[in-house]
Amino acid sequence: MVKIINCIPVSKEVDRLYSEYGMNKDQVKADVANIRKWMLTQPHLPIFPEEKSEELNYQIEGYLRLTKNNIEKSKIALDSYFCLKTLYPKIFEISNLYDYVDSDIFECVSMLMLPKHTPDGLRVMYYGFNNCNSHLFQPVEIYRRIRIMIDVLLIKGIDFTGLHVIWDARYTYISQIRRLDLYQLKSLIKLSQMVITKNIETLWSHIPKDILPIELGGNEYTLNDIRGEWKDYILQNREWFISNANYKSDEAKRMRKEKKIEL
């Protein structure tokens, strides 16, 4: 079985990002400190206790990697993350992770990050419905799973600047698509590189076979292997999910830009 836990982050990919975008530890440390200072000037953002300082620094460094060492984009990403926790509580609030990962709803959807990077340094995210009762599907589940995946990556470390998305439509039904928020889905697609293929052979021309699971022509691991590892990792970090649930924005305190009135 492939150990996903040992694949996040991939150290050589982190080194590649540092080299490609001219990053070094001293400069990143200074950039993280600047973003932390900026956060203190934003009354709507949460205040973190000292014991979470290193954890927050590590997450900010992840955003710097993800945005190709762009401080302003990292600020926007950080602000958006805390804002989404306030605006869409259903996505972020999970009362019991043990019950959740054993639920029929969780088993109905597979959303996984594959262990290996593509030659261009991107991660590959697999998404698809499992062969289950289509009525179990809830649109919010897509966004909840994306949120969990992002949190896992922030905990362990970002080692990519973009995604290839594989949407396996084998068990996708019209009744499920009709329940999707197409505007939100379009926004998700914009964040990734999505290619529509008619068969597995066409997929191989975009993503090398050795990166893919056995079900899609690979030869190292199955989707169940990866699914099990992600499930275990979610539970292993249960305390993190619980302790960070209340760190979100207070939109009532957000500073509004004053509009200039020209006379």
C-alpha positions in Angstrom: 0.0 0.0 0.0 1.2 3.5 -0.9 1.7 5.7 2.2 0.2 9.0 1.3 1.3 10.4 4.6 4.9 10.1 3.5 4.1 11.7 0.2 2.9 15.1 1.6 5.0 17.1 1.1 7.5 15.6 -1.4 10.8 17.2 -0.3 12.3 17.4 -3.8 9.1 19.2 -5.1 9.4 21.7 -2.2 13.1 22.3 -3.2 12.0 22.7 -6.8 9.5 25.4 -5.9 12.1 27.2 -3.8 14.6 27.2 -6.6 12.1 28.0 -9.4 10.6 31.0 -7.6 13.8 32.3 -6.0 12.8 31.5 -2.4 15.1 30.9 0.5 14.5 30.2 4.2 15.5 33.7 5.4 13.4 35.5 2.8 10.4 33.2 3.5 10.7 33.8 7.2 10.6 37.5 6.6 7.6 37.2 4.3 5.7 35.2 6.8 6.5 37.7 9.5 5.2 40.5 7.2 2.0 38.6 6.5 1.5 38.0 10.2 1.9 41.8 10.9 -0.7 42.5 8.1 -3.1 40.0 9.7 -3.0 42.1 13.0 -4.1 45.1 11.0 -7.2 43.3 9.8 -9.8 43.4 12.6 -12.0 40.8 11.0 -9.3 38.1 10.9 -8.9 35.7 13.9 -6.2 36.2 16.5 -4.1 33.1 17.2 -2.7 32.2 20.6 1.1 31.8 21.0 0.9 28.0 21.0 -0.4 28.0 17.4 2.2 30.5 16.2 4.4 27.9 14.4 1.4 26.1 13.0 0.2 29.4 11.4 3.6 30.3 10.1 3.8 26.9 8.4 0.4 27.4 6.7 1.4 30.9 5.5 4.6 29.4 4.0 2.3 26.9 2.2 0.3 29.8 0.7 3.6 31.4 -0.5 4.5 28.2 -2.3 1.1 27.8 -3.8 1.0 31.4 -5.1 4.6 31.2 -6.5 6.0 33.4 -3.7 3.5 36.2 -4.2 2.8 38.0 -0.9 -0.3 39.9 -2.0 -1.9 36.7 -3.5 -1.0 34.9 -0.3 -2.8 37.5 1.8 -5.9 37.2 -0.5 -5.8 33.4 -0.2 -5.5 33.5 3.6 -8.3 36.1 3.9 -10.5 34.0 1.6 -9.9 30.8 3.7 -11.1 32.4 7.0 -13.9 34.2 5.2 -15.3 31.0 3.7 -15.4 29.4 7.1 -17.8 32.2 8.1 -19.9 32.3 5.0 -20.2 28.6 4.5 -20.3 26.9 7.9 -21.8 23.7 6.6 -18.6 23.0 4.7 -16.4 23.5 7.7 -18.4 22.2 10.6 -18.2 18.4 11.2 -19.3 17.5 14.7 -17.9 13.9 14.7 -15.1 13.0 12.2 -15.3 9.3 13.2 -19.0 9.1 12.3 -18.4 11.2 9.2 -15.7 9.1 7.6 -17.7 6.0 8.2 -20.9 7.5 6.8 -22.6 6.5 3.6 -22.3 10.1 2.4 -18.5 10.0 2.8 -18.3 6.6 1.0 -20.4 7.9 -1.9 -17.8 10.4 -3.1 -14.1 9.8 -3.8 -12.0 13.0 -3.8 -8.3 12.1 -3.5 -4.9 13.7 -4.2 -2.7 11.2 -6.0 0.8 10.6 -4.5 3.0 11.6 -7.4 3.5 14.8 -9.3 3.3 15.3 -13.0 6.4 16.1 -15.0 5.4 19.8 -14.8 5.3 19.7 -11.0 1.5 19.7 -10.6 -0.6 17.5 -8.3 -3.4 15.3 -9.6 -6.7 15.3 -7.9 -9.1 12.4 -8.6 -12.9 13.0 -8.2 -15.7 10.6 -8.8 -18.9 9.1 -7.4 -18.6 5.5 -6.2 -21.1 2.9 -7.2 -23.7 3.8 -4.6 -27.3 5.1 -4.3 -27.2 8.4 -6.2 -29.8 9.9 -3.8 -27.1 9.9 -1.1 -25.2 12.6 -2.8 -25.4 16.1 -1.4 -23.8 19.0 -3.4 -22.2 20.4 -0.2 -20.2 17.2 0.1 -18.0 18.2 -2.9 -17.0 21.5 -1.2 -16.6 19.8 2.2 -14.2 17.3 0.8 -12.2 20.0 -1.0 -12.0 21.9 2.3 -10.7 18.8 4.1 -8.1 18.1 1.4 -6.9 21.7 1.6 -6.6 21.5 5.4 -4.7 18.2 5.2 -2.3 19.8 2.7 -1.9 22.9 4.9 -1.1 20.7 7.9 1.5 18.7 6.1 2.8 21.1 3.6 2.0 22.6 0.1 4.4 21.3 -2.6 2.6 22.4 -5.8 1.3 25.5 -7.6 -1.5 23.9 -9.5 -3.7 20.9 -10.1 -4.8 18.5 -12.8 -8.3 17.3 -12.1 -9.6 13.9 -13.1 -13.4 13.7 -13.0 -14.3 10.0 -13.3 -17.9 10.1 -14.7 -18.5 6.3 -14.7 -21.1 6.5 -11.8 -22.3 10.1 -12.4 -26.0 10.5 -13.0 -28.0 13.4 -14.3 -29.9 13.7 -11.0 -26.5 14.4 -9.3 -25.4 17.0 -11.8 -28.7 18.8 -11.5 -28.0 19.3 -7.8 -24.7 21.0 -8.4 -24.1 24.7 -8.2 -22.7 25.2 -11.7 -21.3 28.7 -10.9 -19.3 27.3 -8.0 -18.2 24.3 -10.1 -17.0 26.7 -12.8 -15.0 28.6 -10.2 -13.4 25.3 -9.1 -12.5 24.4 -12.7 -10.8 27.8 -13.1 -8.4 26.8 -10.3 -7.3 23.7 -12.1 -6.3 22.2 -15.4 -9.2 20.0 -16.6 -9.2 18.1 -19.8 -12.2 16.0 -21.0 -11.2 12.7 -22.4 -13.3 9.9 -23.9 -11.2 7.0 -22.8 -8.3 6.0 -20.6 -5.9 6.0 -23.5 -6.6 9.7 -24.2 -6.0 10.4 -20.5 -2.6 8.9 -20.7 -1.6 11.5 -23.3 -2.1 14.2 -20.6 -1.1 12.4 -17.4 1.6 9.7 -17.4 0.4 6.2 -16.5 2.9 5.7 -13.7 1.1 8.5 -11.8 -2.3 7.0 -12.1 -4.0 4.3 -9.9 -4.4 0.8 -11.2 -8.1 1.5 -12.2 -6.9 4.1 -14.7 -3.9 2.1 -16.1 -1.3 2.6 -13.4 0.5 -0.3 -11.7 1.5 0.7 -8.1 -1.7 1.4 -6.1 -5.5 1.3 -6.2 -8.0 4.0 -5.5 -9.0 2.0 -2.4 -5.3 2.2 -1.2 -5.3 6.0 -1.5 -8.8 6.3 -0.1 -7.8 4.4 3.0 -4.7 6.4 3.6 -6.6 9.8 3.3 -9.3 8.5 5.6 -6.7 7.4 8.2 -4.9 10.8 7.9 -8.1 12.7 8.5 -8.7 10.8 11.7 -5.1 11.1 12.8 -5.4 14.9 12.7 -8.8 15.0 14.3 -7.6 17.2 17.1 -6.3 19.7 14.6 -9.7 20.0 12.9 -11.4 20.4 16.2 -9.0 23.0 17.6 -9.1 25.1 14.4 -12.8 25.1 13.9 -13.4 28.5 15.5 -10.6 30.4 13.8 -12.6 32.3 11.2 -13.4 35.8 10.1 -15.8 38.2 11.8 -17.2 39.9 8.7 -18.9 42.5 10.8 -15.5 43.9 11.7 -14.1 43.9 8.1 -12.8 47.3 7.1 -14.7 48.7 4.1 -12.9 50.8 1.5 -14.2 54.4 1.6 -15.6 55.5 -1.7 -14.2 58.8 -2.9 -16.8 61.3 -4.0 -15.7 63.5 -6.8 -17.3 67.0 -6.8 
